[in-house]
Amino acid sequence: MGPRQCEVCKDAQSKYKCPSCLAPYCSLVCFKKHKEIPCVKAVSPEPKPCPIKLPEKPCQVDEPTLLLQKERLESLAFSSEVREALKDVELQNVIGKIDSSTGAENELDRAMENEIFRKFTEKVLSIISP
């Protein structure tokens, strides 16, 4: 990436970046002008994991031993592979379709024919039952 233009004066090539918001500026004069209006700290590229919130809808379980322990749920929630996979819109649609279906088991069977969903479930299973 080549040289950037000063965001304050829009004339000169920037030599510096604001330590808070990373806006490019060319001189002390432009930096002081930039700081007249408080700026926002730049967002880090890697989001911090959010606290785990369990779904509020009731869950009926025929076999209580099949419920995941909190540690397994946390390892799943904090998995960078799972988080990355969940950014896929097609996968989101498949999961949403299963979740909103009145025949979720049949919908899950159909979803397993989808390669993206199948690979995702394999990833999940490898995390919860290593």
Phi, psi and omega in degrees: 000132184281185180297147181254155180275146177298128180283349182269300183270342180062011182253309189268162174285136181284143177245344187226167175229142177299131181294338180273303187252358178067018177291135180285140175216163189252339187206172178296322179300312179293324178297316180296320178295318178300320183283354176297328176251121182302136180254165183261140178298138181297142179281132179290146183294333181257109181294146177281143181299137179272158179297148182286129176240119180283148180300146183270349180286146183298147182236121177260129182235125178286325183236097183303336180291346180274354177290141179281142174287157183304320181298320179292319177298319179294317180296327176290314182294327183264004180289122179294327178296315180293315179301318180295316181298323183289352176284344181289122183297321180298316178297318177302318180295318180297314180296318179298321179295318178296313184296326184266359183281145174281337176247066187301322181295318178294321179294323177296318177300317179294321182295330181294345176282345180275123185299319181298316180292319180298315178296322178297315180295325176296319178298313180299313181297324180292334179277318185277341177221074183294000000 
